[in-house]
Structures are given as structure tokens and as C-alpha cells.
Amino acid sequence: MGIFNRKNDNATAVATLPVDPALAALTGEYTIDPAHSSIGFTVRHAMVTNVRGSFGDHEGTLQLDGSNPGASAASIDIKISSVDTGIGDRDTHLRSGDFFDAEQFPLMTFRSTEAEQLGGDKYRMTGDLTIKDVTKPLSIDLEFNGTATDPYGIERVGFEGSAEILRSDWGLTWNAALETGGVVVSDKVKLNFDISAIKNAA
């Protein structure tokens, strides 16, 4: 399921692992199904609790290579205006210039640059995450949840994963101090991905 380097004192030995036919059959282009996928985040609020939100409007593609996972790729576009934390006033604030400035920067994007199999069903996808006008590298640890043919004859694959970022790295610096010390919104944000993708017709 890929090629891994094993270093010793004298040289670098390259071992090619046998390809799992079930994985090889997954090779192809897939379209993310937004109706059965979620892209969300968790952030600490007021130092004592977590606020969770999601982006309901997103689209993307996966190019999977089951014989050589390192050749796989992903592209995702997320519409900032679709942010939803369950509180309307808070969502309006997140869309404003204090945070995402959705009017000027309507999309958050991810474009993969590297993929690797970590072992078993564990993978890592590394790429460029763009928020507002800032692009920085991001690595997402993923677990392959399997494949299935749904009742409509559509072939699907599933992945779930997460990553942590510092929002200030992407220019999201708004905050307010608490009287008891600390700040209203933590810098650290956990991103969560639960992806169902449909295999495109050949």
C-alpha cells in the first residue's frame, strides 16, 4: 500500500508493500457529498467551555489512488457565510471584519500538496489552507472509514479527521480580556472533518 523508507547504518532500504486489491479498486475521482459530510470547528470560550460550529456550504473533490496512497489529492472550498454555531448574533460577528470578513473573503480553501499512509487505516493529508488573504500549510490526520454502495447504487468512501491551528496565524486576532484573567476566545482551534464522497462515473 505504498513505499516506505527504512534507514540503517549503511544505506536506505526501500520496501514495497503488497497492494490490497480492495484499496486498489478505490482509485478514481470522487466528489464530496455535502449533504452527508460536515466540516466543523471547536474553540474554547471564556477559558471554561467549548463552542462548536460548522460550515454548511462546502464542496470539493478527492483524487484517490488505492495502489499508491501518496499520489492521492484533495481540494475543498468552504463558504464562510455558511458558518453556524447555533447563535445568530455570534455567527454574524464571525462573518464580520473582526473575524473572517466574509464579504471581502467569501471562501476558505484547502489544496493538498502531499499525502501519506501512516499505517493501517490512518493517513495524513498535507496542503495549503487559505483563510482571508493568508495561506499556510496544514496537516490533517485522517482515518479511512471504508467504502459502501448505497441503496441507489452509488459508490461511497468515508474519512474522518482533525487538525489543530492557531487562528492568529491566519490573521484571526480579535479578542477581549476577561476581568478574571484570560481572554474570551482561545487562539487554538480544532478543525473536524467527516467526509462522505461519491465516486464519479468513469
RADA-V966043 format. One record per run of one state. SS is the DSSP state (@ for helix, = for strand, . for the rest). FROM is the first residue (numbers start at 1). TO is the last residue. If there is no record, write none. Layout:
BEGIN
((SS	FROM	TO) (SS	FROM	TO))
END
This chain:
BEGIN
((.	1	1) (=	2	7) (.	8	11) (=	12	17) (.	18	20) (@	21	24) (.	25	27) (=	28	32) (.	33	33) (@	34	36) (.	37	37) (=	38	45) (.	46	48) (=	49	55) (.	56	57) (=	58	64) (.	65	68) (@	69	71) (.	72	72) (=	73	79) (@	80	82) (=	83	84) (.	85	87) (@	88	95) (.	96	106) (=	107	119) (.	120	121) (=	122	131) (.	132	133) (=	134	149) (.	150	154) (=	155	166) (@	167	170) (.	171	176) (=	177	177) (.	178	182) (=	183	183) (.	184	184) (=	185	199) (.	200	202))
END
